[in-house]
């Protein structure tokens, strides 16, 4: 049983690396295609639309259409396509570190005009589900800056402009998502804001596959570690619980030098695991760094799981029970 979980853990580690490397290659290629796509303003789109062949482009300066509304509570003057107001209340606790601002849903509200859409495709109504980012407008303190209530206001004003990826040509314009698995069709701001999204989310999401693989592997290795003092099969949960008890008893029998070694391994594991996660997080587009991060994490897990007693000692303890 122990060997089965060790093998399964190794499989998940390797699967995480393989799938992450493969996905990194795909997402990097997709991101590069978006970087290389021509940037076309809404004013010049008609010329591109009449091409004989279709081409993917990044369309900027897309205005909005629909009915405008105003803020019903008059926190902000002007006309808006969409307005989002969040109420925050300062919760003061006896422990100053526990005090802080908390969002109060009861006082928050949104206002939107009817039939709000992007001029690029006026058949698709805009919502926060398909638009990434809102314009920051203002922060309002009803009781003054020292008060315990504030309102934060975002939205899409009458002059708001969006950016989107579209397939143009043959007299057609088709808005499309920047990548599979991404929900947004439009992005508030310029092409620079859009490229920042591509860098952060299109290029940088492959490591999640690796994290999932390692998480499953950690569970398997943990079970194998708990079962290492058992020679017979049985209920896994009962065996793991019995092993935890045996570990505590084994730790109590260690001398000072052995206890120092035990805690030394625990402490050494922390920077190894942090370094492994950091390597993958900061260099998720590099297969080399993913492998380096994987190795650091494996050593970190191995150090953390350093046994306070030998397998023979554990078996003796369990037999005495």
C-alpha positions as CSV (number, residue, x, y, z in Angstrom):
1,X,0.0,0.0,0.0
2,X,2.8,2.4,0.9
3,X,4.6,1.7,-2.5
4,X,1.3,2.4,-4.3
5,X,1.0,5.9,-2.8
6,X,4.7,6.6,-3.5
7,X,4.2,5.6,-7.1
8,X,1.0,7.7,-7.4
9,X,2.8,10.7,-5.9
10,X,5.7,10.4,-8.4
11,X,3.1,10.2,-11.2
12,X,1.4,13.4,-10.1
13,X,4.7,15.2,-9.8
14,X,5.8,14.2,-13.3
15,X,2.3,14.8,-14.7
16,X,2.3,18.3,-13.2
17,X,5.7,19.1,-14.9
18,X,4.7,17.6,-18.2
19,X,1.3,19.4,-18.4
20,X,2.7,22.6,-17.2
21,X,5.6,22.6,-19.7
22,X,3.2,21.7,-22.5
23,X,0.7,24.4,-21.5
24,X,3.5,27.0,-21.1
25,X,4.5,26.4,-24.7
26,X,0.9,26.9,-25.9
27,X,0.2,29.9,-23.8
28,X,3.5,31.5,-24.7
29,X,2.8,31.0,-28.4
30,X,-0.7,32.5,-27.9
31,X,0.6,35.5,-26.0
32,X,3.2,36.2,-28.7
33,X,0.5,36.0,-31.4
34,X,-1.4,38.7,-29.5
35,X,1.7,40.9,-29.1
36,X,2.4,40.5,-32.8
37,X,-1.2,41.3,-33.9
38,X,-1.7,44.7,-35.6
39,X,-3.2,47.4,-33.4
40,X,-6.2,49.0,-35.2
41,X,-8.2,52.0,-33.9
42,X,-12.0,51.9,-34.2
43,X,-11.8,54.7,-36.8
44,X,-9.5,52.6,-39.1
45,X,-11.4,49.3,-38.6
46,X,-13.6,49.7,-41.7
47,X,-10.5,49.6,-44.0
48,X,-9.4,46.3,-42.3
49,X,-12.9,44.9,-42.4
50,X,-12.9,45.1,-46.2
51,X,-9.8,42.9,-46.7
52,X,-10.2,39.7,-48.7
53,X,-8.7,37.6,-46.0
54,X,-9.5,37.5,-42.3
55,X,-6.8,38.6,-39.8
56,X,-6.6,38.8,-36.0
57,X,-6.2,42.3,-34.7
58,X,-6.2,44.3,-31.4
59,X,-8.9,47.0,-31.7
60,X,-8.6,50.0,-29.5
61,X,-10.6,53.2,-28.8
62,X,-13.9,51.3,-28.9
63,X,-16.7,53.7,-27.6
64,X,-19.8,52.5,-25.8
65,X,-23.4,52.7,-26.9
66,X,-26.6,52.6,-24.9
67,X,-28.5,54.8,-22.4
68,X,-26.6,56.9,-19.9
69,X,-27.6,57.1,-16.2
70,X,-26.6,59.3,-13.2
71,X,-25.7,58.5,-9.6
72,X,-29.0,58.3,-7.7
73,X,-27.3,59.3,-4.4
74,X,-25.4,62.2,-6.1
75,X,-22.0,61.1,-4.8
76,X,-20.7,61.8,-8.3
77,X,-21.9,64.3,-10.9
78,X,-22.1,63.3,-14.6
79,X,-23.5,60.7,-16.9
80,X,-22.4,57.0,-16.9
81,X,-23.0,53.8,-18.8
82,X,-22.3,51.9,-15.7
83,X,-21.6,52.9,-12.1
84,X,-20.5,50.7,-9.2
85,X,-20.5,52.1,-5.6
86,X,-19.1,50.1,-2.7
87,X,-19.7,51.0,0.9
88,X,-16.9,50.4,3.4
89,X,-17.3,50.6,7.2
90,X,-14.3,50.8,9.6
91,X,-14.7,48.1,12.2
92,X,-12.8,49.1,15.3
93,X,-11.7,46.3,17.6
94,X,-10.0,46.2,21.0
95,X,-7.0,44.7,19.3
96,X,-5.8,47.4,16.9
97,X,-4.3,44.9,14.5
98,X,-7.8,43.3,14.1
99,X,-9.4,46.7,13.1
100,X,-9.9,47.6,9.5
101,X,-12.2,48.5,6.7
102,X,-14.9,45.9,5.7
103,X,-17.2,46.0,2.7
104,X,-20.9,46.4,3.6
105,X,-23.0,44.9,0.9
106,X,-26.2,46.5,2.3
107,X,-25.0,50.0,1.4
108,X,-23.4,49.1,-1.9
109,X,-25.2,49.5,-5.2
110,X,-24.7,49.5,-9.0
111,X,-26.5,51.5,-11.7
112,X,-26.4,50.8,-15.4
113,X,-28.1,52.1,-18.5
114,X,-30.2,50.1,-20.8
115,X,-28.7,48.3,-23.8
116,X,-25.1,49.1,-22.9
117,X,-22.8,47.6,-25.5
118,X,-19.5,48.2,-27.3
119,X,-19.7,49.9,-30.7
120,X,-17.7,47.0,-32.1
121,X,-20.6,44.6,-31.4
122,X,-23.8,46.3,-30.2
123,X,-25.7,43.0,-29.9
124,X,-23.7,41.9,-26.9
125,X,-24.6,43.8,-23.7
126,X,-21.7,44.6,-21.4
127,X,-21.5,43.3,-17.9
128,X,-18.7,42.8,-15.4
129,X,-18.6,39.2,-16.6
130,X,-17.3,40.1,-20.1
131,X,-15.5,43.4,-19.4
132,X,-12.2,43.4,-17.6
133,X,-11.5,46.5,-15.5
134,X,-13.5,49.6,-14.6
135,X,-12.5,53.3,-14.4
136,X,-11.7,54.6,-10.9
137,X,-13.8,57.7,-10.3
138,X,-13.6,58.8,-6.7
139,X,-13.8,58.0,-3.0
140,X,-16.4,59.8,-0.8
141,X,-16.4,60.1,3.0
142,X,-19.9,61.2,4.2
143,X,-18.5,62.1,7.7
144,X,-15.2,63.5,6.6
145,X,-11.8,61.8,6.2
146,X,-11.8,60.8,9.8
147,X,-15.2,59.2,9.6
148,X,-15.9,55.4,9.8
149,X,-17.8,55.2,6.4
150,X,-16.5,55.6,2.9
151,X,-17.8,55.0,-0.6
152,X,-15.6,53.8,-3.4
153,X,-16.8,54.5,-6.9
154,X,-15.9,52.8,-10.2
155,X,-17.7,52.6,-13.6
156,X,-17.7,53.3,-17.3
157,X,-18.2,57.0,-18.1
158,X,-19.7,58.5,-21.2
159,X,-16.1,58.9,-22.6
160,X,-15.0,55.3,-21.7
161,X,-13.1,53.4,-24.4
162,X,-12.4,49.7,-24.6
163,X,-9.9,47.4,-26.2
164,X,-10.7,43.9,-27.7
165,X,-9.3,41.1,-29.9
166,X,-11.2,40.6,-33.1
167,X,-11.1,38.6,-36.4
168,X,-11.6,41.1,-39.2
169,X,-11.9,40.6,-43.0
170,X,-14.4,39.6,-45.7
171,X,-16.7,42.3,-44.5
172,X,-17.0,40.8,-41.0
173,X,-15.8,41.6,-37.5
174,X,-15.9,38.9,-34.9
175,X,-15.0,39.7,-31.3
176,X,-13.2,36.8,-29.6
177,X,-11.6,36.0,-26.2
178,X,-7.9,36.5,-26.0
179,X,-7.4,32.9,-25.0
180,X,-9.3,29.7,-24.2
181,X,-10.5,29.6,-20.6
182,X,-10.7,33.4,-20.4
183,X,-14.2,35.0,-20.0
184,X,-13.5,38.6,-21.0
185,X,-14.3,40.0,-24.4
186,X,-13.4,43.6,-23.7
187,X,-10.8,45.4,-21.7
188,X,-11.1,48.9,-20.2
189,X,-8.2,51.1,-21.3
190,X,-5.6,51.2,-24.0
191,X,-3.7,48.4,-25.7
192,X,-1.0,48.8,-22.9
193,X,-3.6,47.8,-20.3
194,X,-4.6,44.9,-22.5
195,X,-1.0,43.7,-22.9
196,X,-0.6,43.8,-19.2
197,X,-3.5,41.4,-18.9
198,X,-1.9,39.1,-21.4
199,X,1.4,39.1,-19.5
200,X,-0.3,38.5,-16.2
201,X,-2.9,36.0,-17.1
202,X,-2.4,34.5,-20.6
203,X,1.3,33.8,-20.1
204,X,1.2,33.3,-16.3
205,X,-1.5,30.7,-15.7
206,X,0.4,27.5,-16.7
207,X,2.0,27.0,-13.2
208,X,-1.5,26.3,-11.8
209,X,-1.3,22.8,-13.5
210,X,1.9,22.2,-11.6
211,X,0.5,23.3,-8.3
212,X,-2.5,21.0,-8.7
213,X,-0.1,18.1,-9.5
214,X,2.1,18.8,-6.5
215,X,-0.9,19.2,-4.2
216,X,-2.2,15.7,-5.2
217,X,1.4,14.3,-5.0
218,X,1.8,15.8,-1.5
219,X,-1.3,14.0,-0.3
220,X,0.0,10.7,-1.7
221,X,3.4,11.2,-0.2
222,X,1.9,12.2,3.1
223,X,-0.2,9.0,3.2
224,X,2.8,6.9,2.3
225,X,4.8,8.6,5.0
226,X,2.1,7.9,7.6
227,X,1.9,4.2,6.5
228,X,5.7,3.6,6.5
229,X,5.6,1.7,9.8
230,X,2.9,-0.7,8.7
231,X,3.5,-4.1,7.0
232,X,-0.1,-5.1,6.5
233,X,-2.9,-3.5,4.6
234,X,-6.1,-2.2,6.3
235,X,-8.3,0.8,6.7
236,X,-6.1,3.6,5.5
237,X,-7.6,6.3,7.7
238,X,-7.2,4.1,10.8
239,X,-3.6,3.2,9.9
240,X,-2.8,6.9,9.3
241,X,-4.3,7.9,12.7
242,X,-2.4,5.2,14.4
243,X,0.8,6.3,12.7
244,X,0.3,9.9,13.9
245,X,0.0,8.7,17.5
246,X,3.1,6.6,17.1
247,X,5.0,9.6,15.7
248,X,4.2,11.6,18.8
249,X,5.4,8.8,21.0
250,X,8.5,8.3,19.0
251,X,9.3,12.0,19.2
252,X,9.1,11.9,23.0
253,X,11.8,9.2,23.0
254,X,14.3,11.2,21.0
255,X,17.4,12.6,22.8
256,X,18.3,16.3,22.5
257,X,20.6,15.8,19.5
258,X,17.9,13.9,17.6
259,X,15.3,16.5,18.5
260,X,17.7,19.3,17.2
261,X,18.1,17.4,13.9
262,X,14.4,16.9,13.7
263,X,13.6,20.7,14.0
264,X,16.6,21.5,11.9
265,X,15.0,19.6,9.0
266,X,11.7,21.4,9.6
267,X,13.4,24.8,9.5
268,X,15.5,23.9,6.4
269,X,12.3,22.9,4.6
270,X,10.7,26.3,4.8
271,X,13.2,28.3,2.6
272,X,13.4,25.4,0.1
273,X,9.6,25.3,-0.3
274,X,9.3,29.1,-0.5
275,X,12.2,29.2,-3.0
276,X,10.5,26.5,-5.1
277,X,7.2,28.3,-5.2
278,X,8.9,31.6,-6.0
279,X,10.9,30.1,-8.8
280,X,7.8,28.8,-10.5
281,X,5.7,31.8,-9.8
282,X,8.2,34.3,-11.1
283,X,9.4,32.2,-14.1
284,X,6.3,30.2,-15.0
285,X,7.1,30.7,-18.7
286,X,10.5,28.9,-18.3
287,X,10.7,25.1,-18.3
288,X,14.1,25.2,-16.7
289,X,12.9,27.3,-13.7
290,X,9.8,25.1,-13.4
291,X,12.1,22.0,-13.1
292,X,14.4,23.9,-10.6
293,X,11.3,24.9,-8.6
294,X,10.1,21.3,-8.6
295,X,13.4,20.0,-7.3
296,X,13.4,22.6,-4.5
297,X,9.9,21.7,-3.5
298,X,10.7,17.9,-3.5
299,X,13.7,18.5,-1.2
300,X,11.6,20.8,0.9
301,X,8.9,18.2,1.3
302,X,11.5,15.5,2.0
303,X,13.1,17.7,4.7
304,X,9.8,18.6,6.3
305,X,8.8,14.9,6.4
306,X,12.0,14.0,8.1
307,X,11.2,11.2,10.6
308,X,11.7,11.7,14.3
309,X,12.4,8.0,14.6
310,X,13.3,5.1,12.4
311,X,10.7,2.8,10.8
312,X,11.9,0.0,13.2
313,X,11.2,2.2,16.2
314,X,7.7,3.0,14.9
315,X,7.0,-0.7,14.3
316,X,8.1,-1.5,17.8
317,X,5.9,1.1,19.3
318,X,2.9,-0.1,17.3
319,X,3.5,-3.7,18.2
320,X,3.7,-2.7,21.9
321,X,0.3,-1.0,21.5
